[in-house]
């Protein structure tokens, strides 16, 4: 974790493009998908997105590509294990 010290969240997100991430929204919704894009206001575009519930155990809805506004994001996990969602 010491190697990440001093790096901005935006730089970490940009390094995670094309990887599977989990995005948790302020309303409690969670989405898992491949990170396609992130902009300076933390808006993100996910492809092959799935809305999940119960901590990733239950897929709720599958989407193609979605845009999530940065102002609605609580946090983004860049080290998300997609195996739980794709059962």
C-alpha positions as a LaTeX table, in Angstrom:
\begin{tabular}{lrrr}
\hline
Residue & $x$ (\AA) & $y$ (\AA) & $z$ (\AA) \\
\hline
Unk1 & 0.00 & 0.00 & 0.00 \\
Unk2 & 2.98 & 2.29 & 0.47 \\
Unk3 & 3.41 & 2.46 & $-3.31$ \\
Unk4 & $-0.06$ & 4.08 & $-3.63$ \\
Unk5 & 0.74 & 6.79 & $-1.09$ \\
Unk6 & 0.65 & 10.18 & $-2.76$ \\
Unk7 & $-1.26$ & 9.01 & $-5.84$ \\
Unk8 & $-4.54$ & 10.73 & $-6.58$ \\
Unk9 & $-7.74$ & 8.67 & $-6.74$ \\
Unk10 & $-8.19$ & 9.75 & $-10.36$ \\
Unk11 & $-4.77$ & 8.39 & $-11.29$ \\
Unk12 & $-5.56$ & 5.07 & $-9.60$ \\
Unk13 & $-8.90$ & 4.86 & $-11.46$ \\
Unk14 & $-7.28$ & 5.61 & $-14.79$ \\
Unk15 & $-4.78$ & 2.81 & $-14.14$ \\
Unk16 & $-7.77$ & 0.49 & $-13.59$ \\
Unk17 & $-9.36$ & 1.08 & $-17.01$ \\
Unk18 & $-10.28$ & $-2.27$ & $-18.65$ \\
Unk19 & $-10.37$ & $-4.00$ & $-15.26$ \\
Unk20 & $-13.45$ & $-5.18$ & $-13.35$ \\
Unk21 & $-14.47$ & $-2.75$ & $-10.59$ \\
Unk22 & $-17.32$ & $-2.44$ & $-8.11$ \\
Unk23 & $-19.03$ & 0.93 & $-7.70$ \\
Unk24 & $-21.15$ & 1.60 & $-4.60$ \\
Unk25 & $-23.59$ & 4.51 & $-4.81$ \\
Unk26 & $-24.77$ & 6.78 & $-2.02$ \\
Unk27 & $-28.23$ & 5.15 & $-2.15$ \\
Unk28 & $-26.68$ & 1.73 & $-1.41$ \\
Unk29 & $-26.83$ & 0.35 & $-4.97$ \\
Unk30 & $-23.81$ & $-1.62$ & $-6.15$ \\
Unk31 & $-22.66$ & $-2.15$ & $-9.74$ \\
Unk32 & $-19.91$ & $-4.40$ & $-11.08$ \\
Unk33 & $-18.48$ & $-4.02$ & $-14.56$ \\
Unk34 & $-15.45$ & $-3.32$ & $-16.71$ \\
Unk35 & $-14.24$ & 0.25 & $-16.27$ \\
Unk36 & $-14.24$ & 1.89 & $-19.71$ \\
Unk37 & $-13.80$ & 5.55 & $-18.84$ \\
Unk38 & $-13.38$ & 7.99 & $-15.98$ \\
Unk39 & $-13.36$ & 11.79 & $-16.25$ \\
Unk40 & $-12.03$ & 14.55 & $-13.93$ \\
Unk41 & $-15.37$ & 14.74 & $-12.07$ \\
Unk42 & $-15.24$ & 10.96 & $-11.37$ \\
Unk43 & $-18.08$ & 10.13 & $-13.77$ \\
Unk44 & $-17.48$ & 6.52 & $-14.80$ \\
Unk45 & $-18.61$ & 4.33 & $-17.69$ \\
Unk46 & $-18.90$ & 0.59 & $-17.07$ \\
Unk47 & $-19.46$ & $-2.05$ & $-19.73$ \\
Unk48 & $-20.97$ & $-5.50$ & $-19.06$ \\
Unk49 & $-22.39$ & $-3.96$ & $-15.89$ \\
Unk50 & $-24.44$ & $-5.89$ & $-13.37$ \\
Unk51 & $-26.34$ & $-4.45$ & $-10.43$ \\
Unk52 & $-25.78$ & $-6.64$ & $-7.38$ \\
Unk53 & $-27.22$ & $-6.97$ & $-3.88$ \\
Unk54 & $-26.37$ & $-8.76$ & $-0.64$ \\
Unk55 & $-22.69$ & $-7.88$ & $-0.86$ \\
Unk56 & $-22.26$ & $-9.23$ & $-4.37$ \\
Unk57 & $-23.95$ & $-12.56$ & $-3.80$ \\
Unk58 & $-27.11$ & $-11.90$ & $-5.84$ \\
Unk59 & $-27.17$ & $-10.32$ & $-9.34$ \\
Unk60 & $-30.21$ & $-8.04$ & $-9.63$ \\
Unk61 & $-30.10$ & $-6.66$ & $-13.18$ \\
Unk62 & $-27.67$ & $-7.00$ & $-16.08$ \\
Unk63 & $-26.89$ & $-3.97$ & $-18.23$ \\
Unk64 & $-24.71$ & $-3.37$ & $-21.24$ \\
Unk65 & $-22.94$ & $-0.04$ & $-20.82$ \\
Unk66 & $-23.86$ & 2.44 & $-18.10$ \\
Unk67 & $-22.78$ & 5.91 & $-17.03$ \\
Unk68 & $-22.60$ & 6.64 & $-13.32$ \\
Unk69 & $-22.32$ & 10.24 & $-12.19$ \\
Unk70 & $-19.38$ & 10.94 & $-9.92$ \\
Unk71 & $-21.57$ & 12.94 & $-7.53$ \\
Unk72 & $-23.57$ & 9.76 & $-6.76$ \\
Unk73 & $-20.56$ & 7.51 & $-6.04$ \\
Unk74 & $-19.74$ & 6.58 & $-2.45$ \\
Unk75 & $-16.67$ & 4.51 & $-3.35$ \\
Unk76 & $-15.10$ & 2.38 & $-6.09$ \\
Unk77 & $-13.31$ & $-0.90$ & $-5.43$ \\
Unk78 & $-10.61$ & $-1.50$ & $-8.04$ \\
Unk79 & $-9.69$ & $-4.93$ & $-6.65$ \\
Unk80 & $-13.07$ & $-6.57$ & $-7.04$ \\
Unk81 & $-13.40$ & $-10.34$ & $-7.49$ \\
Unk82 & $-15.88$ & $-10.90$ & $-10.33$ \\
Unk83 & $-16.26$ & $-14.63$ & $-9.65$ \\
Unk84 & $-19.00$ & $-14.02$ & $-7.06$ \\
Unk85 & $-21.19$ & $-12.20$ & $-9.58$ \\
Unk86 & $-20.76$ & $-14.51$ & $-12.55$ \\
Unk87 & $-21.95$ & $-17.78$ & $-10.94$ \\
\hline
\end{tabular}
